[in-house]
Amino acid sequence: MRSERVDETTTLTAGAERRVKLALTLGFVSLLGLVLTLRAAPANGFEVSIYGSTPLVFWILWFGVMALSFTLLLYVPTESTLWSYALLLAGVTAFTIPALPLLRGYEFYGLADALVHLGYTRSIAAGEFSPDALVYPASHLVAVFASKLGAAGVPHSMMRTELLFVVIYFLGIPLLIRKLVNDRRAVALAAFAAFLLMPVNLVSTYLSFHPFTMATLYFPVVLYAVFAHMKTEPQTGVGRFLSMTSLTLVLTGLCLISLHPQAALNALILFTVMAGLQFWARLRDWNHPLTEARTVYSEVILLNAGFLAWNLNHWRLFVAANNTVEAIVNTQQGEAQTGEVVANQTASLGDIGVSPAEIFLKMFSVEAMFIGLASLLVLRYLLRYRSGSETELPTTELAITTLTVGGITLIPFFVLQFLGAVSAYFFRHIGFGMVLITLFGALALYSLISVAQENGIGRYVRPVAVVAAVLVLGLSVVTLFGSPFIYKYTMHGDQQQMEGWTTSFEKQVPDGPDGGLSGEVWYGSTRTATIRYKQADQSKPGTSWYPGVVRPFPIPTGTVESEEMDDLVQHYQTADEQVVRRDHYFPVSTMTRERAVISYRELRYSEASFESLHHQPRVHRIQSNGGFTVYYVDLPDSEPTESEPVIGS
């Protein structure tokens, strides 16, 4: 693009406008092409890496469209309608990344906790489970509504629900920045920061149906409501306590509470500090926008009351509080270590020759850059404030002050979550904190761009900015999903695996493999949570147990370690517990195998250990669909069953 379009105050010439329109047409056609590329290459089985399994053409088109849209956003005057189209192009293209599992036809995306939520949602849809029994029912209800409205299965409706919150986040961050800074350049930078999806860290926050992550992605909406309320003119009479902005703030806050209590607690601590700071500023007659902003006292009181009223009726609040207290006590007594989860994962990575520095650079380099930018923004504000010079726009100053003080107040609470067995929660809160870092980072980038403009070097900075933006976006994109690149795996619930588990539950010998106890079926595994798949299948349409729980009841009997895989009969015959010394079903999926061999580099299970299952005496393959196999471990001293256990192929 020529320099004639650099000046934000100019309009496009006729020739320049034609070229921009041509570029936008090319961009939207390429966007259509990359979507069609995905639809033409659906997943045919488990994918250990969604990145490696997605066609190369998609990635070429995707990075090309993002580079084109960033270029247009930097060179086209912000007053032009074409600038808005460029922002739309960037947003829709960025959205295709979190939408990859849905666009590639995944049966379900998300394992572990996501499978439990699948069971909850199916049970709610079947009328077998009351949503108010959950402490975080909102996202489940949205998924049920989407399923009924769109006549789609619950798994796909849950995937769409998660994407809905991504859309909310993509819109919420730029709208919030627009509320703070009335400049469309800042909006574009905020959109770029939002596209990075920094709250997702793959340690405790995920792009699957994960209520805490969805609540975190929703949080900017509540922040927007807070600052929209504070910016309105103070009212008297009934309007002082009952106004549209006040109602909006309370309603959006209550929605956050119903999405997840941990995220809501973080937000309430932040808002309570903001209200306290506002009270202090007014008491001291501080010369600050806080004293002129509309108060949030009554709204914060109502939200805290709503939080307590809802959570005191649910046992999870007490369990979480008890776990945190136990972690603190155990750490002080030396019975647990600080950052237990981090220490365990670091040790495992060390066993396969991966240093903490390598994994940090791969997973958190973008976050570290934005933390640096946010720190510089706060430092600049403090230095200018102390020198008595003009700091920021009133609303921006209001946001920087309140969110900085509130964020600092949250740090001790976050640190408490780094202790002992609850240390996995620490990274949840880090994900939540990255929302604030995203906001501050966008404001810092806006300040840098503004300085470049004021000093007449904007035309030289722009090309560098486009390249840097694409590189940073690439660094972020490769860690939104698990893959062997970061020694993880894509949490792909492929059709063969999901249907294989259902078949294995449905076709068992009625009284269990060796007579069983009350229709129970015994399962062994290689670090695969059988109970999760049992929970996922409750109230699954088309099953013999619909709309109830899985029958016969599968009982997991723990993990079989690698050294015991070579002789499963010996393992179960000599089990420590008498009750485990019985015939077992032993499922192995492609996910189980590739996770162990490719992602974890045979740290715990080797390719040979899986191959040995084919040759062991009294270990029979009784079910296989190409991606999921069930072996039957037949102990020689077990009571014979009335019928040979055979499951459909």
C-alpha positions as CSV (number, residue, x, y, z in Angstrom):
1,M,0.0,0.0,0.0
2,R,1.2,3.5,-0.7
3,S,1.9,6.1,1.9
4,E,-1.1,8.2,0.7
5,R,-3.2,6.0,2.9
6,V,-1.0,6.2,6.0
7,D,-2.4,9.4,7.4
8,E,-5.5,8.6,9.5
9,T,-7.1,11.9,8.6
10,T,-7.2,11.3,4.9
11,T,-9.7,9.5,2.8
12,L,-8.9,6.9,0.2
13,T,-8.4,8.0,-3.4
14,A,-10.6,6.4,-6.0
15,G,-7.7,4.2,-7.1
16,A,-6.7,3.3,-3.6
17,E,-10.4,2.4,-2.8
18,R,-10.5,0.0,-5.8
19,R,-7.3,-1.7,-4.7
20,V,-8.6,-2.1,-1.1
21,K,-11.9,-3.5,-2.3
22,L,-10.0,-6.0,-4.5
23,A,-7.9,-7.0,-1.5
24,L,-11.0,-7.5,0.6
25,T,-12.6,-9.5,-2.1
26,L,-9.5,-11.7,-2.3
27,G,-9.5,-12.0,1.5
28,F,-13.1,-13.1,1.8
29,V,-12.8,-15.5,-1.1
30,S,-9.7,-17.0,0.6
31,L,-11.7,-17.2,3.8
32,L,-14.4,-19.2,2.0
33,G,-11.7,-21.4,0.5
34,L,-10.0,-22.2,3.8
35,V,-13.4,-23.2,5.3
36,L,-14.2,-25.4,2.3
37,T,-10.8,-26.9,2.7
38,L,-11.6,-27.9,6.2
39,R,-15.0,-29.3,5.3
40,A,-13.4,-31.4,2.5
41,A,-10.9,-33.0,4.9
42,P,-12.9,-34.3,7.9
43,A,-11.2,-36.3,10.6
44,N,-11.4,-40.0,9.9
45,G,-10.2,-41.2,13.2
46,F,-8.3,-40.0,16.3
47,E,-5.9,-37.1,15.6
48,V,-3.0,-36.7,18.1
49,S,-2.4,-33.3,16.6
50,I,-5.1,-31.2,15.0
51,Y,-2.4,-29.1,13.5
52,G,-0.7,-31.8,11.6
53,S,-3.9,-33.4,10.5
54,T,-5.3,-30.1,9.1
55,P,-4.4,-29.6,5.4
56,L,-1.4,-27.4,4.7
57,V,-3.5,-25.4,2.2
58,F,-5.6,-24.2,5.1
59,W,-2.6,-22.9,7.0
60,I,-1.2,-21.1,4.0
61,L,-4.6,-19.4,3.3
62,W,-5.1,-18.6,7.0
63,F,-1.8,-16.9,7.6
64,G,-2.2,-15.1,4.2
65,V,-5.7,-13.8,5.1
66,M,-4.5,-12.7,8.6
67,A,-1.5,-10.8,7.1
68,L,-3.8,-9.2,4.5
69,S,-6.4,-8.1,7.1
70,F,-3.7,-6.7,9.4
71,T,-2.2,-4.7,6.5
72,L,-5.5,-3.2,5.6
73,L,-6.3,-2.3,9.2
74,L,-3.0,-0.5,9.5
75,Y,-3.2,1.3,6.2
76,V,-6.9,2.0,5.5
77,P,-8.3,5.1,7.3
78,T,-10.3,4.1,10.3
79,E,-13.2,6.3,9.2
80,S,-13.7,4.2,6.1
81,T,-16.3,1.5,6.0
82,L,-13.7,-0.7,4.3
83,W,-11.7,-0.6,7.5
84,S,-14.7,-2.2,9.3
85,Y,-14.8,-4.9,6.7
86,A,-11.1,-5.6,7.2
87,L,-11.7,-6.0,10.9
88,L,-14.6,-8.4,10.2
89,L,-12.3,-10.4,7.9
90,A,-9.7,-10.7,10.6
91,G,-12.2,-11.7,13.2
92,V,-13.9,-14.4,11.2
93,T,-10.6,-15.8,10.0
94,A,-9.2,-15.9,13.6
95,F,-12.4,-17.6,14.7
96,T,-11.8,-20.6,12.4
97,I,-8.9,-21.7,14.7
98,P,-11.0,-22.4,17.8
99,A,-13.7,-23.7,15.5
100,L,-11.3,-26.3,13.9
101,P,-12.7,-29.3,15.8
102,L,-16.3,-28.5,14.7
103,L,-15.3,-27.6,11.1
104,R,-13.3,-30.8,10.8
105,G,-16.3,-32.8,11.9
106,Y,-15.0,-34.0,15.3
107,E,-17.6,-36.1,17.2
108,F,-16.6,-34.3,20.4
109,Y,-13.8,-32.2,21.5
110,G,-12.6,-32.5,25.1
111,L,-11.7,-35.4,27.4
112,A,-11.5,-35.8,31.2
113,D,-13.8,-33.1,32.8
114,A,-15.5,-32.4,29.4
115,L,-16.8,-36.0,29.4
116,V,-18.4,-35.5,32.8
117,H,-20.1,-32.3,31.5
118,L,-21.3,-34.3,28.5
119,G,-23.0,-36.7,30.8
120,Y,-24.5,-33.8,32.9
121,T,-25.8,-32.1,29.7
122,R,-27.3,-35.3,28.3
123,S,-29.1,-36.0,31.6
124,I,-30.5,-32.5,31.8
125,A,-31.7,-32.8,28.2
126,A,-33.4,-36.1,29.0
127,G,-35.0,-34.6,32.1
128,E,-33.1,-37.0,34.4
129,F,-31.0,-34.4,36.2
130,S,-32.0,-31.0,37.6
131,P,-29.7,-28.2,36.5
132,D,-30.0,-26.5,39.9
133,A,-28.1,-29.5,41.3
134,L,-25.0,-28.1,39.5
135,V,-23.1,-25.1,41.0
136,Y,-22.4,-24.0,37.4
137,P,-25.5,-24.8,35.3
138,A,-25.6,-21.9,32.9
139,S,-23.3,-23.3,30.1
140,H,-25.1,-26.7,30.3
141,L,-28.5,-25.1,29.9
142,V,-27.2,-23.1,26.9
143,A,-26.0,-26.3,25.3
144,V,-29.3,-28.1,26.0
145,F,-31.2,-25.1,24.5
146,A,-28.9,-25.1,21.4
147,S,-29.5,-28.9,21.0
148,K,-33.3,-28.5,21.1
149,L,-33.2,-25.4,18.9
150,G,-30.9,-26.7,16.3
151,A,-31.9,-30.3,16.3
152,A,-28.3,-31.3,16.9
153,G,-26.8,-33.9,19.1
154,V,-25.7,-32.8,22.6
155,P,-21.9,-33.3,21.8
156,H,-22.0,-30.8,18.9
157,S,-24.2,-28.4,20.8
158,M,-21.7,-28.4,23.6
159,M,-18.9,-27.6,21.1
160,R,-21.0,-24.8,19.6
161,T,-21.7,-23.4,23.1
162,E,-17.9,-23.2,23.8
163,L,-17.5,-21.4,20.5
164,L,-20.3,-19.0,21.5
165,F,-18.1,-17.9,24.5
166,V,-15.1,-17.4,22.1
167,V,-17.3,-15.1,20.1
168,I,-18.3,-13.2,23.2
169,Y,-14.6,-12.8,24.1
170,F,-13.7,-11.7,20.6
171,L,-16.4,-9.0,20.8
172,G,-16.1,-8.2,24.5
173,I,-12.4,-7.2,24.5
174,P,-12.6,-4.7,21.6
175,L,-15.9,-3.2,22.9
176,L,-14.4,-2.8,26.3
177,I,-11.4,-1.0,24.9
178,R,-13.8,1.2,22.8
179,K,-15.5,2.1,26.1
180,L,-12.2,3.2,27.5
181,V,-10.5,4.8,24.4
182,N,-12.6,6.4,21.7
183,D,-10.2,5.5,18.9
184,R,-10.8,2.7,16.3
185,R,-7.1,2.0,16.2
186,A,-7.3,0.9,19.8
187,V,-10.3,-1.3,18.9
188,A,-8.2,-3.1,16.2
189,L,-5.3,-3.6,18.6
190,A,-7.7,-5.0,21.2
191,A,-9.2,-7.3,18.6
192,F,-5.7,-8.6,17.8
193,A,-5.0,-9.2,21.5
194,A,-8.3,-11.0,21.8
195,F,-7.5,-13.3,18.9
196,L,-4.5,-14.6,20.9
197,L,-6.9,-16.2,23.4
198,M,-4.3,-15.8,26.2
199,P,-6.7,-17.1,28.9
200,V,-6.4,-20.5,27.4
201,N,-3.2,-22.2,28.7
202,L,-3.8,-25.9,28.3
203,V,-2.8,-26.5,32.0
204,S,-6.1,-25.7,33.6
205,T,-8.0,-23.8,30.9
206,Y,-9.0,-25.2,27.6
207,L,-11.0,-24.6,24.4
208,S,-13.3,-27.5,25.3
209,F,-16.6,-27.5,27.2
210,H,-14.9,-26.2,30.4
211,P,-17.1,-24.0,32.6
212,F,-14.3,-22.1,34.2
213,T,-12.8,-21.2,30.8
214,M,-16.1,-20.2,29.4
215,A,-16.8,-18.0,32.5
216,T,-13.4,-16.4,32.0
217,L,-14.1,-15.7,28.3
218,Y,-17.4,-14.1,29.4
219,F,-15.8,-11.9,32.1
220,P,-15.1,-9.0,29.7
221,V,-18.9,-8.6,29.3
222,V,-19.2,-7.9,33.1
223,L,-16.2,-5.6,33.0
224,Y,-17.9,-3.7,30.2
225,A,-21.0,-3.4,32.3
226,V,-19.0,-2.1,35.2
227,F,-17.3,0.7,33.2
228,A,-20.5,1.5,31.3
229,H,-22.2,2.0,34.6
230,M,-19.4,4.1,36.1
231,K,-19.3,6.4,33.0
232,T,-23.0,7.3,33.2
233,E,-24.0,10.5,35.0
234,P,-24.8,10.0,38.7
235,Q,-28.6,10.0,39.4
236,T,-30.8,10.8,42.3
237,G,-33.9,9.2,43.8
238,V,-34.9,5.7,42.5
239,G,-32.5,6.1,39.6
240,R,-29.6,6.1,41.9
241,F,-30.2,2.4,42.7
242,L,-32.3,1.3,39.8
243,S,-31.2,2.2,36.3
244,M,-30.5,0.4,33.1
245,T,-26.7,0.3,33.6
246,S,-27.2,-0.9,37.2
247,L,-29.6,-3.7,36.2
248,T,-27.2,-4.7,33.3
249,L,-24.3,-4.9,35.7
250,V,-26.2,-7.0,38.2
251,L,-27.6,-9.3,35.6
252,T,-24.3,-9.9,33.8
253,G,-22.7,-10.5,37.2
254,L,-25.3,-13.1,38.2
255,C,-24.8,-14.8,34.8
256,L,-21.1,-15.0,35.7
257,I,-21.9,-16.6,39.1
258,S,-24.0,-19.3,37.3
259,L,-21.2,-20.0,34.9
260,H,-18.6,-20.8,37.5
261,P,-18.1,-19.8,41.1
262,Q,-14.3,-19.6,41.0
263,A,-14.3,-17.1,38.2
264,A,-17.1,-15.2,39.8
265,L,-15.2,-15.1,43.1
266,N,-12.2,-13.6,41.3
267,A,-14.5,-11.0,39.7
268,L,-16.2,-10.2,43.0
269,I,-12.9,-9.7,44.8
270,L,-11.9,-7.3,42.0
271,F,-15.1,-5.4,42.1
272,T,-15.2,-5.2,45.9
273,V,-11.7,-3.6,45.8
274,M,-12.9,-1.2,43.1
275,A,-15.8,-0.2,45.2
276,G,-13.5,0.2,48.3
277,L,-11.0,2.3,46.3
278,Q,-13.9,4.5,45.1
279,F,-15.1,5.0,48.6
280,W,-11.6,5.9,49.8
281,A,-11.1,8.3,46.9
282,R,-14.3,10.1,47.7
283,L,-13.5,10.2,51.4
284,R,-10.1,11.7,50.7
285,D,-11.5,14.0,48.0
286,W,-8.8,12.6,45.6
287,N,-8.4,14.5,42.4
288,H,-9.1,11.4,40.2
289,P,-11.8,10.2,37.9
290,L,-12.9,7.8,40.6
291,T,-14.5,10.6,42.6
292,E,-16.6,11.7,39.6
293,A,-17.5,8.2,38.4
294,R,-20.9,6.7,39.3
295,T,-20.6,4.5,42.4
296,V,-20.8,0.7,42.3
297,Y,-21.5,0.1,46.0
298,S,-25.1,-1.2,45.8
299,E,-24.3,-3.4,42.7
300,V,-21.3,-5.0,44.4
301,I,-23.3,-5.7,47.5
302,L,-26.1,-7.3,45.5
303,L,-23.6,-9.4,43.6
304,N,-21.8,-10.6,46.7
305,A,-25.2,-11.5,48.3
306,G,-26.2,-13.4,45.1
307,F,-22.9,-15.3,45.2
308,L,-23.4,-16.4,48.8
309,A,-27.1,-17.2,48.3
310,W,-26.3,-19.4,45.3
311,N,-23.1,-21.1,46.5
312,L,-24.1,-21.8,50.1
313,N,-26.7,-24.2,48.8
314,H,-24.1,-26.3,46.9
315,W,-21.5,-28.5,48.5
316,R,-18.8,-27.7,46.0
317,L,-18.1,-24.4,47.6
318,F,-17.3,-26.1,50.9
319,V,-15.2,-28.8,49.2
320,A,-13.1,-26.2,47.4
321,A,-12.6,-24.1,50.5
322,N,-11.7,-27.3,52.5
323,N,-9.2,-28.4,49.8
324,T,-7.5,-25.0,49.9
325,V,-7.2,-25.0,53.6
326,E,-5.9,-28.6,53.6
327,A,-3.3,-27.6,50.9
328,I,-2.1,-24.7,53.1
329,V,-1.8,-26.8,56.2
330,N,-0.1,-29.7,54.4
331,T,2.4,-27.4,52.8
332,Q,3.2,-25.8,56.1
333,Q,3.6,-29.2,57.7
334,G,5.9,-30.4,54.9
335,E,3.4,-33.0,53.7
336,A,2.9,-31.3,50.4
337,Q,5.0,-29.2,48.2
338,T,4.4,-25.8,46.6
339,G,3.3,-26.1,43.0
340,E,2.8,-29.8,43.2
341,V,1.2,-30.1,39.8
342,V,4.0,-28.0,38.2
343,A,6.7,-30.1,39.9
344,N,5.2,-33.4,38.8
345,Q,4.8,-32.2,35.2
346,T,8.3,-30.7,35.1
347,A,9.7,-34.0,36.4
348,S,7.9,-36.0,33.7
349,L,9.1,-33.6,31.0
350,G,12.6,-33.9,32.4
351,D,12.4,-37.7,32.0
352,I,12.0,-37.3,28.2
353,G,14.7,-34.6,28.0
354,V,12.6,-31.5,27.9
355,S,13.7,-28.5,30.0
356,P,11.3,-26.1,31.8
357,A,12.7,-23.3,29.7
358,E,11.7,-25.0,26.5
359,I,8.2,-25.7,27.5
360,F,7.8,-22.2,29.0
361,L,8.9,-20.5,25.7
362,K,6.6,-22.7,23.7
363,M,3.5,-22.2,25.9
364,F,3.9,-18.9,27.6
365,S,6.1,-16.6,25.5
366,V,3.2,-14.6,24.1
367,E,1.8,-14.2,27.6
368,A,5.2,-13.1,28.9
369,M,5.4,-10.4,26.2
370,F,2.0,-9.1,27.1
371,I,2.8,-9.1,30.8
372,G,5.8,-7.0,30.0
373,L,3.7,-4.6,27.9
374,A,1.1,-4.3,30.7
375,S,3.8,-3.7,33.3
376,L,5.3,-0.9,31.1
377,L,1.8,0.7,30.8
378,V,1.3,0.7,34.5
379,L,4.8,2.0,35.2
380,R,4.3,4.8,32.6
381,Y,1.0,5.8,34.2
382,L,2.6,5.8,37.7
383,L,5.6,7.9,36.6
384,R,3.4,10.5,34.8
385,Y,1.0,10.6,37.7
386,R,3.8,11.2,40.3
387,S,5.3,13.9,38.1
388,G,2.0,15.7,38.0
389,S,1.8,15.6,34.2
390,E,-1.4,14.7,32.3
391,T,-1.8,10.9,32.5
392,E,-4.5,9.3,30.4
393,L,-8.1,9.9,29.3
394,P,-10.4,10.0,32.3
395,T,-12.0,6.6,31.6
396,T,-8.7,5.0,30.7
397,E,-7.2,6.4,33.9
398,L,-10.2,5.0,35.8
399,A,-9.7,1.5,34.3
400,I,-5.9,1.5,34.8
401,T,-6.2,2.5,38.5
402,T,-9.0,0.2,39.5
403,L,-7.9,-2.8,37.6
404,T,-4.3,-2.5,38.7
405,V,-5.2,-2.2,42.4
406,G,-7.8,-4.9,42.1
407,G,-5.3,-7.2,40.2
408,I,-2.6,-6.7,42.8
409,T,-5.2,-7.6,45.5
410,L,-5.9,-10.8,43.7
411,I,-2.3,-12.0,43.7
412,P,-2.2,-13.3,47.3
413,F,-5.4,-15.3,46.6
414,F,-3.9,-16.7,43.4
415,V,-0.7,-17.7,45.3
416,L,-2.7,-19.7,47.8
417,Q,-3.9,-21.8,44.9
418,F,-0.3,-22.7,44.1
419,L,0.0,-24.9,47.2
420,G,-0.2,-28.7,47.4
421,A,-3.0,-30.6,45.7
422,V,-4.9,-27.6,44.5
423,S,-2.0,-26.1,42.6
424,A,-3.8,-27.0,39.3
425,Y,-6.3,-24.2,40.2
426,F,-3.4,-21.7,40.1
427,F,-3.3,-21.9,36.3
428,R,-7.1,-21.4,36.2
429,H,-6.6,-18.1,38.0
430,I,-3.6,-17.2,35.7
431,G,-6.0,-17.7,32.8
432,F,-8.5,-15.4,34.5
433,G,-5.7,-12.8,35.1
434,M,-4.8,-12.9,31.4
435,V,-8.0,-11.1,30.6
436,L,-6.7,-8.1,32.5
437,I,-3.3,-8.5,30.9
438,T,-5.0,-8.6,27.5
439,L,-6.7,-5.3,28.2
440,F,-3.5,-3.6,29.5
441,G,-1.4,-5.1,26.7
442,A,-3.8,-3.7,24.1
443,L,-3.7,-0.3,25.7
444,A,0.1,-0.4,25.8
445,L,0.2,-1.3,22.1
446,Y,-2.1,1.6,21.4
447,S,0.3,4.0,23.3
448,L,3.2,2.7,21.3
449,I,1.4,3.2,18.0
450,S,0.3,6.6,19.0
451,V,3.9,7.6,19.9
452,A,5.1,6.3,16.5
453,Q,2.4,8.4,14.8
454,E,3.2,11.5,16.8
455,N,6.9,11.2,15.9
456,G,6.2,10.7,12.2
457,I,7.6,7.2,12.0
458,G,4.3,5.4,11.6
459,R,4.9,4.5,7.9
460,Y,8.1,2.7,8.9
461,V,6.5,0.9,11.9
462,R,3.6,-0.4,10.0
463,P,5.3,-3.1,7.9
464,V,7.2,-4.3,11.0
465,A,3.9,-4.4,12.9
466,V,2.2,-6.6,10.3
467,V,5.1,-9.1,10.4
468,A,5.3,-9.1,14.2
469,A,1.5,-9.5,14.5
470,V,1.5,-12.6,12.3
471,L,4.4,-14.1,14.1
472,V,2.9,-13.5,17.5
473,L,-0.4,-14.9,16.3
474,G,1.3,-18.0,15.0
475,L,3.0,-18.5,18.4
476,S,-0.3,-18.3,20.1
477,V,-2.2,-20.5,17.7
478,V,0.1,-23.5,18.0
479,T,-0.7,-23.7,21.8
480,L,-4.5,-23.4,21.7
481,F,-4.8,-27.2,21.2
482,G,-2.7,-29.9,22.6
483,S,-0.1,-31.5,20.2
484,P,3.2,-33.3,20.4
485,F,4.8,-29.9,19.8
486,I,4.2,-29.2,23.5
487,Y,4.2,-32.8,24.6
488,K,0.4,-33.0,24.8
489,Y,-2.3,-34.4,22.5
490,T,-5.4,-33.1,20.9
491,M,-8.4,-33.9,23.1
492,H,-10.2,-35.5,20.2
493,G,-13.2,-37.5,21.2
494,D,-13.3,-39.3,17.8
495,Q,-16.4,-41.3,16.8
496,Q,-14.6,-44.7,17.0
497,Q,-13.5,-44.1,20.5
498,M,-16.8,-42.6,21.7
499,E,-18.9,-45.3,20.1
500,G,-16.5,-48.0,21.1
501,W,-16.9,-47.2,24.8
502,T,-20.7,-47.2,24.4
503,T,-20.6,-50.6,22.7
504,S,-18.3,-52.0,25.4
505,F,-20.7,-50.8,28.1
506,E,-23.8,-52.1,26.3
507,K,-22.6,-55.5,25.2
508,Q,-21.1,-56.9,28.4
509,V,-22.2,-60.2,29.9
510,P,-25.2,-59.2,32.1
511,D,-23.6,-60.4,35.4
512,G,-20.1,-59.3,34.6
513,P,-17.2,-61.2,33.2
514,D,-16.9,-63.7,36.0
515,G,-20.3,-63.6,37.6
516,G,-19.7,-60.2,38.9
517,L,-21.4,-58.5,41.8
518,S,-24.9,-57.1,41.1
519,G,-24.3,-56.7,37.4
520,E,-21.0,-54.9,37.8
521,V,-18.3,-55.1,35.1
522,W,-14.6,-54.7,35.9
523,Y,-12.3,-52.6,33.8
524,G,-8.5,-52.2,33.7
525,S,-6.7,-49.4,31.8
526,T,-3.5,-47.6,30.9
527,R,-4.2,-44.3,32.6
528,T,-7.6,-44.0,30.9
529,A,-10.4,-42.9,33.1
530,T,-13.1,-45.5,32.4
531,I,-15.4,-43.7,34.8
532,R,-15.3,-40.5,32.7
533,Y,-16.7,-42.4,29.7
534,K,-19.3,-44.0,31.8
535,Q,-20.4,-40.6,33.0
536,A,-20.4,-39.3,29.4
537,D,-22.7,-42.1,28.3
538,Q,-25.4,-41.6,30.9
539,S,-28.7,-40.7,29.3
540,K,-27.2,-41.2,25.9
541,P,-30.0,-41.6,23.3
542,G,-30.3,-45.0,21.7
543,T,-28.7,-47.0,24.5
544,S,-30.3,-49.7,26.5
545,W,-30.0,-47.7,29.7
546,Y,-31.5,-44.5,28.3
547,P,-32.4,-42.2,30.0
548,G,-30.7,-43.5,33.1
549,V,-27.1,-44.3,34.1
550,V,-24.9,-46.9,32.4
551,R,-25.8,-50.5,33.2
552,P,-24.0,-52.9,33.8
553,F,-22.0,-50.6,36.1
554,P,-18.4,-50.4,34.9
555,I,-15.9,-50.5,37.8
556,P,-12.4,-49.2,37.1
557,T,-9.7,-51.1,39.1
558,G,-6.8,-48.8,38.6
559,T,-3.9,-48.3,36.2
560,V,-1.8,-51.1,34.8
561,E,1.8,-49.8,34.7
562,S,4.0,-50.4,31.7
563,E,6.1,-53.1,33.3
564,E,2.9,-55.1,34.1
565,M,1.5,-54.8,30.5
566,D,3.5,-57.8,29.3
567,D,1.5,-60.2,31.5
568,L,-2.0,-59.0,32.4
569,V,-3.1,-62.4,33.7
570,Q,-0.2,-62.3,36.2
571,H,-1.1,-58.7,37.1
572,Y,-4.7,-59.4,38.0
573,Q,-3.9,-62.8,39.6
574,T,-1.5,-61.2,42.1
575,A,-3.4,-57.9,42.7
576,D,-3.1,-56.6,46.3
577,E,-6.8,-56.5,46.8
578,Q,-8.7,-59.8,46.7
579,V,-11.7,-58.3,45.0
580,V,-9.6,-57.3,42.0
581,R,-8.4,-60.8,41.3
582,R,-11.0,-61.5,38.6
583,D,-11.5,-61.4,34.9
584,H,-11.2,-57.9,33.4
585,Y,-12.1,-56.0,30.3
586,F,-9.1,-54.0,29.1
587,P,-9.9,-51.2,26.5
588,V,-7.2,-49.6,24.4
589,S,-8.0,-46.8,22.0
590,T,-5.9,-45.1,19.3
591,M,-5.9,-42.1,21.6
592,T,-4.5,-44.2,24.4
593,R,-1.8,-45.6,22.2
594,E,-0.7,-42.4,20.3
595,R,-0.8,-40.3,23.5
596,A,1.6,-42.6,25.2
597,V,3.9,-43.3,22.2
598,I,3.9,-40.0,20.3
599,S,3.0,-37.2,22.7
600,Y,4.7,-38.7,25.8
601,R,7.5,-40.3,23.9
602,E,7.0,-43.7,25.5
603,L,7.6,-42.2,29.0
604,R,5.3,-44.7,30.6
605,Y,4.1,-47.1,27.9
606,S,6.1,-48.2,24.9
607,E,4.8,-49.4,21.5
608,A,6.0,-52.9,22.4
609,S,3.9,-53.0,25.5
610,F,0.7,-52.3,23.4
611,E,1.8,-54.9,20.8
612,S,2.3,-57.5,23.5
613,L,-1.5,-57.5,24.1
614,H,-2.0,-59.4,20.8
615,H,0.2,-62.3,21.9
616,Q,-0.5,-62.9,25.5
617,P,-2.2,-66.2,26.5
618,R,-5.7,-65.8,27.9
619,V,-6.0,-62.2,26.7
620,H,-8.6,-62.2,24.0
621,R,-9.6,-59.4,21.6
622,I,-13.4,-59.3,21.8
623,Q,-14.2,-55.9,20.3
624,S,-12.6,-53.7,17.7
625,N,-13.8,-51.0,15.3
626,G,-10.4,-49.8,14.1
627,G,-9.9,-47.1,16.7
628,F,-11.0,-48.8,19.9
629,T,-10.2,-52.3,21.0
630,V,-11.4,-54.3,24.1
631,Y,-9.4,-57.2,25.4
632,Y,-10.8,-59.8,27.8
633,V,-8.4,-61.0,30.4
634,D,-9.5,-64.5,31.3
635,L,-7.9,-65.6,34.6
636,P,-7.5,-69.4,34.8
637,D,-9.0,-69.8,38.3
638,S,-12.1,-67.6,37.6
639,E,-15.5,-69.0,37.7
640,P,-16.8,-69.8,34.2
641,T,-19.4,-67.4,32.8
642,E,-22.7,-68.7,31.4
643,S,-21.8,-67.3,28.0
644,E,-18.6,-66.4,26.2
645,P,-18.1,-62.6,26.3
646,V,-18.4,-61.3,22.8
647,I,-18.9,-57.7,21.8
648,G,-19.9,-56.6,18.3
649,S,-17.0,-55.7,16.0
